[in-house]
Amino acid sequence: MRAIGKARLYRRRLRFLRFERGATVVEYALMVGLVALVAVSAVALLGTKVAPLFEGGPF
């Protein structure tokens, strides 16, 4: 790799590390993933226990 190419690559890395919006997007993606995981776990654990409440009711 030429010296100019290395310098350009280095500048791009620095720019990427300084770019805070990318980190924010990752943080929000992690939070959404965690909320989805909790929701799926709650439905999986409580789904069979709650189902009888909705079966054969006065509705």
Helices and strands as residue ranges (DSSP letters): H 3-18, H 20-54
